[in-house]
């Protein structure tokens, strides 16, 4: 399943469009921690991405409201 989302708000690739898909790796910025955390998109629920972080914590995110960076994207940018 593919989900088209747009990078927003402080993202290093700001303004570029990517296909967000299950298996894609992301870094999500947590402003309260002032840290980037690596996770993988493990599902899509109602237009939102389910992200599983390296510590196995899961979070369902509307990525258009998050600051994030896509990792490992050769050939997928548009």
N, C-alpha and C positions, 0 to 999 in steps of 0.2 A: 504494500500500500504506500503510495506517495502522497506527500502533503506539501504544497507550495507555501512557503513563508518568506517574509522579507526581513533582512537585518535591520535593526533599529538602535537608536539611542546609545552611542558610545562604542558600538561594536567596531572592531578593527576593519571589517569588511563593509562598513556602513554604506547602505544604498545598493548593495549587490543582491541579486536574487539567487537563491539556491533551492534545489529540491531537497527537502528534509525527508529522510527515509529511515525505516527501522534498520538499525545496525550502524548508523552514522554516529561518530564520536564528536562531542561538543565540550567546550569549556564554558561553564555558566558562572557569571559573577554574582557573588553574594555580598551585597553592600554592607550588611551588618557585620560581616566577618572581614570585609575588605580583602577578599580572596577569590581566586578563580578555582573552580572544582571541575575535574574531568568526569564526564559521564557518557553514557551511550543511550541513544534513542531505542527503547525496547518495545514501544508500542505507540499507537495513536488512539485517543479516545475523544470523540466529539470535536475533532479539529485541534485538539491539544496533544502535545508530545509527552509521552511517558519517558522520563529520563531516569536511568539507574546509574548511580554514581559508583566510583571505585570502592567505596566502603559498603556497597550494596543497598544504600538508602535509595528509595524511589520517590519521585515527585512528578506530578502531572502539571505541566506548564503550558501557558499560552506564550509561546516564544516571542510573539510580537510585543509582549510587555516585559521582556527580559533583556538583559545585556549578556550576550553570549558570542562565542567564536566557534566556527566549524573547524574541526580537525580532519585530516585525511580525506581531502576532497578532490584529488586529481581527476579531471575530466567531468566533474559534476557541476561546475559553476556555469551560470548563464548570464 
